[in-house]
Amino acid sequence: MYKFNWVADEYLGGNMIAVYGQLANGDYFYTNDSIDGVWFLNSNPEEMLNYWEDDYWYDWLEDHEVGGADGKEYYKFWIDLFRFCKKTGYRLYTYDDLDYAIQEFRKEGGV
């Protein structure tokens, strides 16, 4: 189960959002809903988002990566993220119905 200190999101265009923040263990994270992975990081990815238009953002992620999640773990991460947002009242840009999103991610990820 993933626990979060804080979460933020940014609309990337094309109905995609970047979601980043800090986990309770102190690591930061970055993901977006158009990739099937989560980067766990040793630095706040908010500074990297300034470079989204350049290829620098991917290099930045690789330079600061301390772990990651993909496959079923990716879906578990997003489900816990949705639950955190429900609990705290944080509204993700493209997800109005978090209960529906949780159901869909469970179904899609087989979790």
BELGIJO-V683211 format. One record per helix or strand of 2 or more residues. SS is the DSSP state (@ for helix, = for strand). FROM is the first residue (numbers start at 0). LEN is the number of residues. If there is no record, write none. Layout:
ss=(SS | SS)
from=(FROM | FROM)
len=(LEN | LEN)
This chain:
ss=(= | = | = | = | @ | @ | = | @ | @)
from=(3 | 15 | 27 | 36 | 44 | 55 | 64 | 71 | 97)
len=(10 | 8 | 5 | 5 | 7 | 9 | 6 | 17 | 12)
